[in-house]
């Protein structure tokens, strides 16, 4: 994999993949099935927030807004690129609707 890299960004990406594979093999991590965003928030995040955070009402409000965008998506589908694309899309919509 590393020998096939033709430039520095490809080599960095290949090295990261190799390190991740070594880490997963060393510590016996199992790949879990990616659940959907809605399930993760309802079963994990909000219960944690209610117990450990004073800002729980804010978290509930913000999660309500995030449900509109990410509701049924799996967690593996939500990437920084997707988030960046959504941000630019909303920015352009606001500019065009002025």
N, C-alpha and C positions, 0 to 999 in steps of 0.2 A: 504494500500500500504506500509506504513512504518512498520507495524507489520510483514509483510512477508519478510522483509530484514533480511538476515542471517549473513551478515558481514558489516563492516564499509563502503566499497565502494558502496554497494547496498543501504545502509541507506542514504548516501549522495546523491546518484542519486534520490532516492525517495523523499527526502526532497526538492531537487531542483525542481522536477516536481510539488510538492504540492505548493511551493512558486510561481512558474510560473502561475499555475492555479489560485491562489488567486489574483495575480497581474492582470491577464487578466480579471477576474470577477469584480474586484474593479474598474478598469478604463475603462471597457467596450470596450476592444480592440477586433477588429474583425480579424479573420484569413483571410488574403488575399490569393488569388490564387497565387501560385509561378510562376512568369514569367520566361522566359528564360534569360540566361546571356546576350546574344546579345541584346535583347530588353532593358534590364535594362541599359546597358552601353550606347546604342545609345540615349535612351529617357531621362535618368536621369543623369548619371555620366558625360558624355562628355559635355552636355550643361552647367552643373554646373562648370566643369573645365574651359571651355572657358570664362565664366564670372568672376570667382573668383580666378583663379590660373595663375601665370606667367609660370608655368611648363606645360601648356596645350599641347605643341608639344610632350613632353616626355610622357604624359598620352596617347595621341593618338597612339604613337608608341608602348607603352607597351600593350595597349588594343588590338592592332593588333596582337601582339604575343599571348595574352591570348585567343583571338578568336579561334586560332587553337586548343587549348586544351578544352576550355569550351563552345565554340560557341552555340550549340543547347541545352546544358544542362539546366535544371531548376535550379534556385538559391538554392532550398532546397537540390538538389543532390550534391552540392559543399560543402563538409565538410572538416575539417582539416585532417581527416583520408584519404580522397580521395586525397587531396593535398599532404600529406606525401607519399602516395603510388606512385603518379605520380613522385615526386621528387626522390624517391629511384629507380624507374624504369628507369628514365633518367640517373641516376648516373651509374647504372649497364650497360646500353647500351653504355655509353661512355667508361667504363672500358673494356668492351668486344670488342669494335671496335678499340682499340689501335693497 
